[in-house]
Amino acid sequence: MIPVPSSFNIAAGIPFRPKLTSRGIFYEYTDDREFFDFDEEILKDLISQGLNGQELLTEFRRLKATLPKAMDKLLELTEQEANTAQAMTREQFLKEIGL
């Protein structure tokens, strides 16, 4: 259990996965509500390609299996960018997000 500011809007009891980075600990929240559920988008794309039946099911399973690795790669690229970026002051950050 870790304390999280209420302004982050993360409900109590949401599981997380800590990851050590060169800039500290990164906590990736893994909400069971499947925030990153792309099933519908994958199916729409495959149907638009004219796939159906067993061919549709086979390709859907193949693409769905690639998502965890793609998300890990995205996280890795984000971490690399964060490691090479200049640290922002609080004032710069607030200006960046429009506050």
Contact map, one row per residue, 1 for C-alpha under 8 A:
111000000000000000000000000000000000000000000000000000000000000000000000000000000000000000000000000
111100000000000000000000000000000000000000000000000000000000000000000000000000000000000000000000000
111110000000000000000000000000000000000000000000000000000000000000000000000000000000000000000000000
011111010100000000000000000000000000000000000000000000000000000000000000000000000000000000000000000
001111111000000000000000000000000000000000000000000000000000000000000000000000000000000000000000000
000111111100000000000000000000000000000000000000000000000000000000000000000000000000000000000000000
000011111000000000000000000000000000000000000000000000000000000000000000000000000000000000000000000
000111111100000000000000000000000000000000000000000000000000000000000000000000000000000000000000000
000011111110000000000000000000000000000000000000000000000000000000000000000000000000000000000000000
000101011111010000000000000000000000000000000000000000000000000000000000000000000000000000000000000
000000001111110000000000000000000000000000000000000000000000000000000000000000000000000000000000000
000000000111110000000000000000000000000000000000000000000000000000000000000000000000000000000000000
000000000011111000000000000000000000000000000000000000000000000000000000000000000000000000000000000
000000000111111100000000000011110000000000000000000000000000000000000000000000000000000000000000000
000000000000111110000000000011100000000000000000000000000000000000000000000000000000000000000000000
000000000000011111000000001111100000000000000000000000000000000000000000000000000000000000000000000
000000000000001111100000001111000000000000000000000000000000000000000000000000000000000000000000000
000000000000000111110000111100000000000000000000000000000000000000000000000000000000000000000000000
000000000000000011111000111100000000000000000000000000000000000000000000000000000000000000000000000
000000000000000001111101110000000000000000000000000000000000000000000000000000000000000000000000000
000000000000000000111111110000000000000000000000000000000000000000000000000000100000000000000000000
000000000000000000011111000000000000000000000000000000000000000000000000000000000010000000000000000
000000000000000000001111100000000000000000000000000000000000000000000000000000000010000000000000000
000000000000000000011111110000000000000000000000000000000000000000000000000000000000000000000000000
000000000000000001111011111000000000000000000000000000000000000000000000000000000000000000000000000
000000000000000001111001111100000000000000000000000000000000000000000000000000000000000000000000000
000000000000000111100000111110000000000000000000000000000000000000000000000000000000000000000000000
000000000000000111100000011111000000000000000000000000000000000000000000000000000000000000000000000
000000000000011110000000001111100000000000000000000000000000000000000000000000000000000000000000000
000000000000011110000000000111110100000000000000000000000000000000000000000000000000000000000000000
000000000000011100000000000011111110000000000000000000000000000000000000000000000000000000000000000
000000000000010000000000000001111110000000000000000000000000000000000000000000000000000000000000000
000000000000000000000000000000111110000000000000000000000000000000000000000000000000000000000000000
000000000000000000000000000001111111100000000000000000000000000000000000000000000000000000000000000
000000000000000000000000000000111111100000000000000000000000000000000000000000000000000000000000000
000000000000000000000000000000000111110000000000000000000000000000000000000000000000000000000000000
000000000000000000000000000000000111111100000000000000000000000000000000000000000000000000000000000
000000000000000000000000000000000001111111000000000000000000000000000000000000000000000000000000000
000000000000000000000000000000000000111111100000000000000000000100000000000000000000000000000000000
000000000000000000000000000000000000111111110000000000000000000000000000000000000000000000000000000
000000000000000000000000000000000000011111111000000000000000000000000000000000000000000000000000000
000000000000000000000000000000000000011111111100000000000001001100000000000000000000000000000000000
000000000000000000000000000000000000001111111110000000000001000000000000000000000000000000000000000
000000000000000000000000000000000000000111111111000000000000000000000000000000000000000000000000000
000000000000000000000000000000000000000011111111100000000000000000000000000000000000000000000000000
000000000000000000000000000000000000000001111111111000010011000000000000000000000000000000000000000
000000000000000000000000000000000000000000111111111100010000000000000000000000000000000000000000000
000000000000000000000000000000000000000000011111111000000000000000000000000000000000000000000000000
000000000000000000000000000000000000000000001111111000000000000000000000000000000000000000000000000
000000000000000000000000000000000000000000000111111100000000000000000000000000000000000000000000000
000000000000000000000000000000000000000000000111111110110000000000000000000000000000000000000000000
000000000000000000000000000000000000000000000010011111111000000000000000000000000000000000000000000
000000000000000000000000000000000000000000000000001111111000000000000000000000000000000000000000000
000000000000000000000000000000000000000000000000000111111100000000000000000000000000000000000000000
000000000000000000000000000000000000000000000000001111111110000000000000000000000000000000000000000
000000000000000000000000000000000000000000000110001111111111000000000000000000000000000000000000000
000000000000000000000000000000000000000000000000000111111111100000000000000000000000000000000000000
000000000000000000000000000000000000000000000000000001111111110000000000000000000000000000000000000
000000000000000000000000000000000000000000000100000000111111111000000000000000000000000000000000000
000000000000000000000000000000000000000001100100000000011111111100000000000000000000000000000000000
000000000000000000000000000000000000000000000000000000001111111110000000000000000000000000000000000
000000000000000000000000000000000000000000000000000000000111111111000000000000000000000000000000000
000000000000000000000000000000000000000001000000000000000011111111100000000000000000000000000000000
000000000000000000000000000000000000001001000000000000000001111111100000000000000000000000000000000
000000000000000000000000000000000000000000000000000000000000111111110000000000000000000000000000000
000000000000000000000000000000000000000000000000000000000000011111111100000000000000000000000000000
000000000000000000000000000000000000000000000000000000000000001111111110000000000000000000000000000
000000000000000000000000000000000000000000000000000000000000000011111111000000000000000000000000000
000000000000000000000000000000000000000000000000000000000000000001111111100000000000000000000000000
000000000000000000000000000000000000000000000000000000000000000001111111110000000000000000000000000
000000000000000000000000000000000000000000000000000000000000000000111111111000000000000000000000000
000000000000000000000000000000000000000000000000000000000000000000011111111100000000000000000000000
000000000000000000000000000000000000000000000000000000000000000000001111111110000000000000000000000
000000000000000000000000000000000000000000000000000000000000000000000111111111000000000000000000000
000000000000000000000000000000000000000000000000000000000000000000000011111111100000000000000000000
000000000000000000000000000000000000000000000000000000000000000000000001111111110000000000000000000
000000000000000000000000000000000000000000000000000000000000000000000000111111111000000000000000000
000000000000000000000000000000000000000000000000000000000000000000000000011111111100000000000000000
000000000000000000001000000000000000000000000000000000000000000000000000001111111110000000000000000
000000000000000000000000000000000000000000000000000000000000000000000000000111111111000000000000000
000000000000000000000000000000000000000000000000000000000000000000000000000011111111100000000000000
000000000000000000000000000000000000000000000000000000000000000000000000000001111111100000000000000
000000000000000000000110000000000000000000000000000000000000000000000000000000111111100000000000000
000000000000000000000000000000000000000000000000000000000000000000000000000000011111110000000000000
000000000000000000000000000000000000000000000000000000000000000000000000000000001111111000000000000
000000000000000000000000000000000000000000000000000000000000000000000000000000000001111100000000000
000000000000000000000000000000000000000000000000000000000000000000000000000000000000111110000000000
000000000000000000000000000000000000000000000000000000000000000000000000000000000000011111111000000
000000000000000000000000000000000000000000000000000000000000000000000000000000000000001111111000000
000000000000000000000000000000000000000000000000000000000000000000000000000000000000000111111100000
000000000000000000000000000000000000000000000000000000000000000000000000000000000000000111111110000
000000000000000000000000000000000000000000000000000000000000000000000000000000000000000111111111000
000000000000000000000000000000000000000000000000000000000000000000000000000000000000000111111111100
000000000000000000000000000000000000000000000000000000000000000000000000000000000000000001111111111
000000000000000000000000000000000000000000000000000000000000000000000000000000000000000000111111111
000000000000000000000000000000000000000000000000000000000000000000000000000000000000000000011111111
000000000000000000000000000000000000000000000000000000000000000000000000000000000000000000001111111
000000000000000000000000000000000000000000000000000000000000000000000000000000000000000000000111111
000000000000000000000000000000000000000000000000000000000000000000000000000000000000000000000111111
